[in-house]
Amino acid sequence: MSTRRAFFKQFLVQMVELKNDATGKDRIPLNRLHELPEEIIEQIEPVLFPSQELNTVTDSDLLTISSKSFSKHSYTFNQSEVEIFKLFNTHKTLKEIAAIISSSQNLSDDESYQKVTDLFFRLAAIRCCHPREFYNIDELKKLKNESRDVKV
């Protein structure tokens, strides 16, 4: 039964991608965000999907994520991750969020940036949040590779 479900889920994903290709819409595979060049990742502004209902429960340590179109997920975050999450959807880039976290939690810039991006990628993978702008990862990677080839 799960094989059939996986087949239809993959089939629907591919049909949506074909439709977007045909209509010229940009698409973003959220599970491949980590493949973006680092200078692009730093500039991502994380936003929540409009269909999300988010609830924090008991001392802000439990974040319940539910969506109208997907099953309900519950994740327990530490206080640091809750603070990071609250900065999503505020028109700040991942790098700016990391700077705020770095100063408020006495972490190095690299440590805070790693925490922020890890949380963003994890939440994007379950379709809780996404970048404000759309990126075509394959085109960006191709441009980056071409620019490496051109350098003398």
Helices and strands as residue ranges (DSSP letters): H 2-23, G 30-35, H 38-41, E 46-48, E 52-57, E 62-67, E 73-76, H 79-86, H 94-105, H 109-125, E 129-131, H 137-150
